Amino acid sequence: MTVTPSLRWTLLLGLLLLAASGARAARLHGHVVDDATGEALIGANLKILVAEAATGRAPRRGAATNLDGYFVISGLVAGPVQVEASYQGYEPRQVQFTLLDGLDPLQEIRLRPTTLALAEVVVTAEKTERELKQEQVYVGNVRLDRKQMDLAPVLIQRDLLRSLLTVPGVLPSNDFSSDLNVRGSRADENLILLDGVEVYNPNHLGGLFSAFIPSAIKHTDLLRSSWPAQYGGRLGAVLQVTSREGNQESLDGEVSLGALASSIQFSGPTWKLDNSSWMVALRRSYIDLATKAFSQEEVPYHFTDAQLRANWDLGEKDRLSVTAYWGDDVFDTSSLDFSYGNRALNLNWRHVWNTRWYSRTIVAFSRFRTELDFGGKALVLQTNHINDWSTRLQLEYHHDDALSVETGLMLKSVSTNFQAWVLNDHQWDIDVPMSEVALYAQASWRPHPLLIVEPGLRGVVFRAGGLTDGDAYSVERLEPRLGVKLHVSETLRLKAAWGLYNQGIQQFRRDGSTFSFLWVSMDSTSQPSRSMHITAGLEADLPADFTLELEGYHKRMDHLAEAKALMEEHQADDPSSNDYLFYQGRGESFGADLTVKRTRGLWTGQLGYSLGCAVRHVDEVNDGEPFYAAFDKRHNLNLLANRSFFHQETKGWPFRKWVRFFRYNESSAGLTWLWASGPRFTEPYSATWLGDDGLNGEESILHNYGGRNAQQLRAYNRLDLAWTFTHRKPGKEFECRMGILNLFNNPNYWGVEFNYTDDPGGLPTKVLTDGIRRLPSLELTWRF
């Protein structure tokens, strides 16, 4: 019998139909939550258990949960299926479901937190992060949950931003600041989101504390470079903070007492509302109260934070949530009143349409203000406000296990206002509205089990005016993005990413002002700043439970704002535009970040090294020659080591008596060593005495400076020690965190001032500003 081509195609079609009739495709979707509180677990890993898994081969189906704890696994066969869910710090769980053809009910998988982080328990938990990296390109991304934040060094009190300062590629300005200068970008070039609402100033007290209350934080993602198309409006990095949703099962709380500030947090189910929860957290510093009580000289400064989140499940497929934040810094004396603060409000509605479509709608308001009042308008009065209204619509489409797409639309309206009076003279009146419209699409495609491709495109329109202002000056930009990951083997993965980014609003410190920062939107005299990121690297799973990550990056930036050394003479009734305030220049940064870490077992830790260079080029600055950015620090090395102790692990150790004294269930000892290149500064090489011919007919000195930021102070070197005791009972927990910062009392200079003499041509005297010297810390926390 001769098989003709037509018969061959008929037989093949019949076989396909027969296979389809015997094995119909099905999907599994749902949420992974904490069994004790009902809160969603972000980044939990799920995998389908199949017979082949016993041979050591990778599972054929899997997924990771999104920011709402939601997952979709497609390409399954109707019938019984077994899935394993795991999340770091939780006991992995295997659950069996029966999938029915045409019916895709939402499933809920509840995981229990581990009571003790014993080695054999954490072994499975560590696999979660590795498997998560296998499912995503994950370039430049650092994930941090509450447990990992607790392992970071403590400056007076736990703090989110200070926890991130141990991440390679993230550099602080100095000991007193938690500003994040990420891979050669300034702190104001970071997009900071709290549950989807933008926070413009995340710091208190010049950066000593961040604005985020530690007990209210559930999860944090830091994207250091080359992030996907879901995010825009900034050049440097993205910090996405997710707050706690609250306890749906029972009332719980946390009280934390620190040396300079204390906080309290409560959460629980909402009365008479099923499947609902709320969380409220409050914090206040008492620097003013402490100095008033124990010193003759009062420091009239304090800050206050309040954060609220409420959630309500409207049905099986709908959830409505609200996030609110309020924070203020106040420095108030008889002659000087300086204050600044954030306000943020966010309404979030998520909906599961079916196993393919998932949507999230966000309406948000954010406000940041600063006010400097030194004798009112008669002397000096300066105010700067920024108001941000935005709407975001995000839509996820899950085609199958190899392809998913997220698309979205964002509408943003921003208004910035700067007013300044000096000696009753109204000098500045800048009130510039700016609007931003962005449309994006981001795909995750797996054409081969060993290859992941994530293409994206974002189109954005910046307008120096309102959304409906037809005559507004506008700039249109396209921002293509691309990420690729190749699984070379079970333990080695290569990755690369590229993208274009734009920023329409910038912040800089006005020269001569200690207290005030100025936010300004783009106008017809300035362009939105832009950058191009290229990132490439590898991930490797090493023996003895170590992981290695190496990434190299290159950023090119244009239209960067550089504040003018002196404000030009100006009156409020004159046209006020950005070119009165700053120049625009170019920038470049490049380097490499290496991380070796171990996050399971009794011994955990991290070794991180960063090699980086950040250069700026502004035609009107430094005689037109390129110069190093002030935050350029070529070498940065950090070492973190932590040892956990438990009752059964302390036999024979000299700590056995401490067990009886403190009656703790577990404890941990930590060591942190930081070494970095010294800060940069500009040094004068001479001073010319002008005498009576000086400025304004008064005696004065003309300073002659060398190259901008051409000099460096001595290298930074600091060793910190910490010990944490934890005592647990059912439903209760007490924790005592003790530490010593800068054990060897190194000065770690971060600033330079120059004192001049009347000697013609005499060189100035250099005066260095110390960092934090040896400092003990203590924090007590009760959880119930």
N, C-alpha and C positions, 0 to 999 in steps of 0.2 A: 504494500500500500504506500503510495507516494503522499507525503505530507506537503501540501501546497502552502505558500505564505499565508493565504487567507484562512486556511484551516488552522495553521499554527497560531495566528492571532485569536481565532475563536476559542481554541483550547486554553490559551493563556488567560483570556478574559473570563472563561468559565472557572478556571482555577482561582482567580482573584475573587470572583463572586462567591465561590464556595468557602474560601478562607474568610471572607467578610461575614458570611452568614454564620460561621461557627465561632468567630472571635470578634465581637463588636467592640469598638473603642469606647472607653469610659474615662471619666475624670474624677479626681479626688481633690476637694478644696475645703478650706476651713481656716481656723485660727489655732495658734498655739499660745496657751496662757499659763500663768503661774497658778498652781493648784490652791495655794493658800490665800491669794488676794484677787485672782481673776484678771490681773493685769496682763496685757499682751507682751510677748517675748519677741524682741526685734532681732532678726538675724538667726533665729533658731533653724537648725538643719533637719531636714526630713529625707529619708531614703526608703525606697521600696526594697524589702528583703526578698530575694529570689534564691532559688537553689544554687545558682552559680556563685553566690556570695561565699559559699563554703569553700570554694576552690581558691579564693584569694583575689578573684577578679572584682573590679569596681562594680557597684550596683548600676543597673540600667536606667533607673528613674530616680529623680530626686529634686529637691527644691529648697529654697530658703525663704523665711518669712520677711515681709516688708515692714515698714514703720508702724503698721497697725497689727502686726503679728499674723498677717494673712498669707496663705500659700495656695498654689495650684500645681498639681501633678497631673499631666495629661499623658495620652498614649497608653493607657492601661486597658485591661480586658475585663469585661463584665464578669463578676464573680467575686470570690473571696480574695482579699489582698491584705498583706501584712506590712505595716509601715513602722519605722523606728524614728522617734523624735529625740533630739538631743540639744542641749544648750549649756554653755559653760556655767558651772556652779549649780547645775540641776542634775538629778538622776535621770539617765536616759530611760525611755519607755517605749515598749513595743505594743502596738495596738492593731487589732484585726478588724477590717471593715468588709462589708459585702456590697459591692458596687452593682447597681441595677441599670440595665440599659434604659436610657432616656430619663433617668432620675439622678440628679446630682445634689443631694441635700448638703447643707453646710455642716461640717464636722468640727468638733472642738476637742483638742488634745491638751490635757492638763499635766504639767510637769511639776514635780516636787523639788524644792530646794534641798541641797545636800546639807545635812546637819553638821557634819565635820568634813573638812576638805582633805580626807585621807588620800594617800597616794593612789590606791587602786580605784577610787571614785573619780578623781580628777583626770586619770588617764583617759577615760572615755570622753570627759568634757572637753579635753584639749582637742580631740579630733574634730569637734564642731567647727572651730575656726579654720582648720586646714580644709575641711570639706567645703566650707563657705567660700574659701579662696578658689577652690576648684570650679565653682559655679559662676564666678564673676571675674571680670578683668582685674578690678581691685587695684588700679594703679594709684599710688600716692595716698591710699585710704588707710586711716588708723581708727579702729573701733575701740571704744572705752565704755565699759559699764561700771556700775557702782562698786563692784568688788575690785575691779582693776584700779579704779581711782583711789581706793583706800590704801593700795600698796605704794602709792607715790609719796615722795618726801613732803613733809608738812611744814609750812612756814606759819607758825602760830596756830593755824587752823586748816582743816582740809579745804581744798579749793580746786575747782575744775580746771581753770586756765593754768594754774601752777602744775597740775598733773600733766598737762600737755607739754610743758617746757622740757620734759625729759625725752620727748619724741625727737629723733634725729631730723634736722632740717627746720626745727622750730627754735628761734633764738629770742631770749629776753633782752630788753633794753638795759636793765640793771637789776640788782637784787630787790629793789622796791617796786618793780613794775611787772605785771603779768601780761603786758602787751605781747601779742604773738607776731613776730616778724618771720614769715614763713617763706623759706627758699628764695630769699632776695627781694621780698615784697614787704611794704610797710604795713603796720597794723591796721590802718584805715582802709586798706585794700582787701580786707577779709569780709566775706559775707557771713554774718552771724545770725542764725535763725533759732528762735525758741518756739517749737511746735508750729513752725511755718511763718511766724511773724518776725520781721527784722528788728534786731536790737542794735542801735547805733553806737552806744558806748557801754561796753561790757565790764567796766572797771569801777572800783571805789578807791578813794584815797590815793590817787595817782597810780593805781595798779596794784596796791598791796593786797587787795581782795578783789575777786571778780563779783559781778552782779548776780551770779547764779547761786542760789542756796543749795549746798551739797545734798541735803536730805530730800530735796524736791526733784533731783535729777535721776532719771532712769537709764538713759543711754546717750552716747555722744559719738558722732562721726566727724572726723577731721579729714578733709580732702586737701592734700597739700599742693597738688598741681594736676593739670590735665583732667579736670572733672567732666562728667557728661553734660548733656544739653539741658537737663532738668534745672540746672542752676545757672544764673547769669547776673550781670550787674556789678561784678567785682573782678579784679585782676589777679589777686594773690592766692587766696585759699577760701575754703568753705568750712564753716563750723556749724554743724547741725545738732542742736540740743533738744532732746525729747524729755519732757517732764513726766513724773509719775502720774498714773491715771487715778490712783486711789484704790482702796480695798473694797471689793464688792461683797465680801463675806462678813467682815466684822470690823470693829473700830481698832485702829492701831495708831501709834505715835512714836515720836522721837524727840528727845530733848538733848541739846548739845551745849556745853559750857566751855568757852575758850578764854584765852587770856585777854583778848580785846573785843570779842563779840560772842554773842550767844544766839541760838536759834531754837525754834520749836516747830514741830510739824505734826499734823493730824490728818488721818484719812479714814474713810469708812463708806458704807453704803448709804444712799440717799433714802430718807424716810418715805415710805409708801410708794417708792418707785422701784420696780423690779429691774434687775440687771443695770444698775446705775451705781455711780461712785463719785466721790469728791476728795480733793486733797487741798489743804491750805498750809502754807509755811510762812513763818515770820522770822525776821532777824534784825537785831540792832547792835551796833557797836556802842561801847561805853568808855571811849577814850576821854570824853569830856567829864563823865562822872568819876572815873578813876583818878584823873589828875586833880579834880576839885576836892576829892576826899583825902588824897594822900600827898598832895603837893601844894605849895603856895602859889604856883603858877599854873593856872588852868589852861588846857588846850581846848578851845571852844569848837570842837569838831565832832560830828557823829554822822553815821549813815544808817539808813533804814531800808529794808527790803520786805516786800510782801508778794507772795505768788499763790495763785489759785488755779486749780483745774477741776472741772466737773464733766462727767460723761453720762450719757443716757442712751441706752439701746432702745430705739423706737420700734424695733422689730428684729427679726432674725437677721435681716440684711442691711439694716440702717443703724448708724450710730451718730449722735450729735455730741460734740465736745466743745468746751469753752476754756480758753487759757487767758489769764489776766496777770500782768506784772506791774508793780509800782516800786520805784526806788528813788531815793534822794540822798544827796550829800550836802551837808550844811556846815559852813565855816562862818561863824557869826561873832564879831567883836563890836566894840563901841564905834569903831571907825571904818571897819571893813565887813562887808557881807558878800560872801561868795557861795553860790549854790548851783548844783546841776542835778539832773535826774532823767530817768527813763519812764515812759508810760507805754504799755503794750496791751493790746486786746485782740483776741483771735477767736473766730467762730469757724468750726471745722465740721463738715458733714461728709461722711463716707458711706458709700452704697455699693453693695455687691449685686450686680445685675444678673449675672449667671457665671458659669465657670470660665467664660472667656473675657467678660467685661467687668471692670472694677473702676470706680470713680471716687475722687476726693475734691471737694469744693471748699475753698478757704477765703474768708473775708477778714482782713486784718487792718488794724490801725496801730501806728507806732509814733511816739513823740519823744524828742530829746531836746532839752533846753539847758542853757548856761546863762548865769547872770552874775556880773561883777559890779558891785555898788560900793564905790569909795567916795562917800560924801555926796552921792546923787549927781544930777546933771551939773551942779555947780563945780564939782571936781571931775570925777570920772564915773561914767555909767555905760556899761557895755552889755548887750544881750544878743544871744544867738539861739534861734529856735528852728527846729526842723520837724515838719508834720508829714507823715507818710500814710496814705490810704492805698490799699492794694486788694485786688481780687485775683484768685488763681483757680483755674479749673484744670484738674489733672485726670487723665483717662488712661487706664492700663488695659491692654489687649493681650491675652494669652492664647496664641494660636495652637501651639503644641509644645512639647518639651524642648524643641529646638529653636523656637522663635517666639519672642514676646516684644511688644512695642508699647512705649509710653509716650503720650502726646499731651500737650497742654497749652493753655493760653493765660497770659498774665497782663493785667492792666494796673498801672501804678501811677499815682499822682503825688508828687513831692513838692513841698514849698519850703524854702529856706529864707530866713529873715535875720539880718544883722543890723543892729543899731548901735551907734556910739556917740556919746556926748563928752566933750572935754571943755571944762570951764564955760559951761552954758553954750558951747558952740556945737551945733548938731553936725558932726563931721561925716558920719556914714549912715546911709539908709539903703540897704540892699534887700530887696524883696523879689526873689526870682522863683516863679513856679517852674517845675519841670515835670513832664509826663513821660512814661515809658510803656511801650506796647511790645510784647514778645510772644512769639509763637514757636513752639519747638516740637521735635519728634526724636525719640531715642529708642533704638532697637537693640535687642540682644539676640544674636543669631549664632547657632551652633551647627555649622555645615558638616562638621565631623566631630566625633566624640572627643578628639584631642584638641580641637580648635574652637575658640570663642571669638566672635567679632561683634563689636558694639559701635555701629555708626550712629551719628547724631547730627542734627542741624537745628540751629536756633536763629531765627530772624528777629531783629530788634530795631525799633524806631525810638530815638531820643528826640524830644521836642522841648524847646525852651519856651514853654507855655502850657496851657491846659490841654486836656484831651480833645476838647471841642474847638480849640482856637485854630482856625484855618490859616491864619497868617503867621503862625509861630515858626521860628527857625528850627529846622529838623535835620537830623542825621540818621541815615539808614545804614545798618551793618548786618552782614551775614556772618554767622559763627559756626562753621562746620567743626565737628568733633569726630574722633575715631580712636577706638581702643581695641587691642588685639592681645589674646593670650594663647600660648601654645604649650600643651602638656608634653614635654619631652619624654618624661617617664613618670612613674608613680610618685617620685620624690622631687622632681625638678620641673619648674614651670618658667617660661620666658614670657615677658609682657612688654607692651609699648603703647603709648598714647600720644595724640596730637590734638591741639585745639586752639581756636581763636576766642578772645574774650574782650569785653568792653565795660567801661564804668563811666557813668554820667554824673556822679557826685563825688566830691573829694573833700578831705579834711586835712588841715595843716595848722601848725601852731603859729600864731602871729608873732612876729619878732618883737621882743621887749615885753611880752605878757607872760607872766608865770602861770596864771590860773586858767586862761581861756583858750579853747580850741575853736576853730572856725570851720563850719560846714558850708560849702558853696556848691550850688548846682551849675551845670554848664549853661552858657549863654552864647550869644552870637559872636563873642570875642574869643571863645574857647571851644575846643573839640573834646568829645568824650575820650578819655584815655583808653588805650587798647594794648593788648599783649598777645603773644603767641607762645604756647607751651609745647615743649617736646620732652617726653619722659620715656625712659626705657629701663628695664631691669630684670631681675630674676628672683624667684622664691625657691627655697630648697628646704626639705625636711631632713635634718641631720640625725646621726645616731645620738643615743642618750637623751632623746626627747627634746633636742634643740631644733629651732627653726632659724633660717637665715634669710634676710631680705636685703637686696642691693638695688638701688635705683639711682640713675643719673638723670639730670634735668638741665634744660636750657630755656630761659625766658627772654624774649625781646619785647620791650615796652616803648610806647610812644605817647606824646601829649601828656606827660606826667607833670603835675603841679609842683612848682618849687617856689616857696614863699619869698617875696622880695625882702632884702635886708632892712630896708626902711620904707615905711608907708609914704606914698606920695601925698602932697598937700591936696586936700579934698574937702568938699562941702556936700552936705546931704542933698541939696537941690541940684547938684551937678549929676550928669548921667553916671550911674554907678555900675561898673562892669568888672568882670574878673581880671582884666588886664591891669587894673589898678593895684591888684593884690599880689599876683604871682606871675612867674614866667612859666613857659611850658618847655619841657625838654624830653630827652630820651633816656632809656635805661636798659640794662642787660644784667642778667644773673645766670650763673651756671654752677654746677657742683655735683656732688654725689653723697648719698646717705646709706650707711651700712647699719643693719640691726641684726644682732644675734640674741635670741631670747629663749627662755624656758618658763612656761606658765603652768606647769603641773608638777606634782610631787611636793616633798617637804622643802626642797631647795628650789627657789625660783629666782629669776633675775633677768637682766638685760644689759647688753653691752652695745652702746650706740656711738657712731662716729659720723660727723658731718664735715665735708670739705666744700666750702662755698665762697663765691665771690659776687659782690653786688656793686655795679658801677653806674654812675649817672653822668649825663652830658647835657648841659644847659648852656646855650651860647652866651648868655649874659652873666654867667657865674664862673669863677675860677679862670678868668681870662679865656673862656671858651674851651678850656682843656677838660677832658674827662676826669672825674674824681670819684673816689669811693663813697658809697652811701654811709651815713653815720652808723647804721646797724650792721655794716659788713664785719664779720668775724670769720676769719679764714678757717680756723680749726676749732672743732667742738667735740669733746669726748665726755661721755657719761657712763657710769657703771652703777647698776642697781643690783643688790643682792638681798634676799629675804629668806629667813629660815623659820619654819613653823614648828611649834612644839605642842604636843598633846599629852594627856595623862599617861597613855601607854607608851609614849615615846620618851618620857623624861626619866625613866628608871636608870639609875646609875649616873645621872647627870648632876652637877652641883646645883641645878635649879629645882631639885626636888623639894627643898624646904620652902622655896618660893611658892610652889604649888599649894602647900598647906596654908601659907600665910595669906595669899591672895584668893585662894579657893577658886581659881580660874579653870575653865574647861580647856582653853587653848591660849597660846600666845605666839607672838612672832617677833623676831629681831631683824631690823633692817639697816642697811648701810647704803649710802648714796655718795658717790664721788663725782664731782663735776670739774672739768678743766676746759678752758676756752681761751682763744686769742683775746687780747685786751681791746677795750673800746677805742674807737678812733676819735680824733679831735683835730682842730685847726690851731696851730701854734704861731703866734706873732714872732717875727725875727728881729724887729726893731721898733722903736717909738721915737717920734719926732716932736720936740717941744715947740709949740707954736707961740707961746707967750701972749702978749696983748693982741697979736694978729690972729688969734684963734677964733673959733666959731662964736658968733654973736658978740664979738669984741671981748670975750672972756678968755682967761687962760685955759688952755686945753692941750691934749696930746693926740697926735695922729698916729694910729696903730698901723703898722705894715705887716700884713699876714702872709704866711707861706701858702703852700698848696692846701686846698680844702680837704679836710679829713685825711691829711697825708701822714699824720703821726698816730702812734698807738701807745696806750698805757700798758703796764705790765700784765702778764697773762692772769686770767681768773683761775682760782684754785680753791675748792671748798669740799670739805668732808662733813657729812651729816650722819648722825646715828639716831635710831628710833627703836622703841619697844612698845608693843601693844599687848595688853592683857584683856581677855574676853571671858566673861562669866555668863553662862547661859542656863536658863531654866525654861521649862515649857511656857511659852508665851511671853518670856521676859529675857532681856539681854542687857548687860552692863559692859561698857568698854572704856578702858583707860589707855590713852595714847600719850606717851612721853617721848621727848626727843631733845637732842642738842644739835643746833645748827652751827656750822662753821667751827668744828671742834678745835682746829688749830689756830683760830682767831686771825685768819688772813685778812688784810685790809680790803682787797678786791676793789681797787679804785674804779669808779665809773664816771666821774665828772672832773673837770678842770676849770679853775678860775685863775685870772691873772691880775696881780696887783702892780700898779705902775708907780714909778717915782718921778720926781721933778727933774731928774738928771737927763739933760738932752741926749737922746740916742741911747739911753740906758735900757737894758733888757728887763722885761717884767718878771716878777717873782711868781712862780707856778704854785698854786694851792690845789691839792688833790682832795676829792670828796670820797670818803670811805663808803663801802657797802655795809652789809649787815655783819657785825662782829659776832663773837660767840654768844649764842642766845638759846636759853632753854625754852621748851614749849610743852604745854600740857592741855589736853582736851579730854573732857569726860562726856560720855554719851550714854543715855538710857533709851532703850527701845522696848516697846510693849505692844 
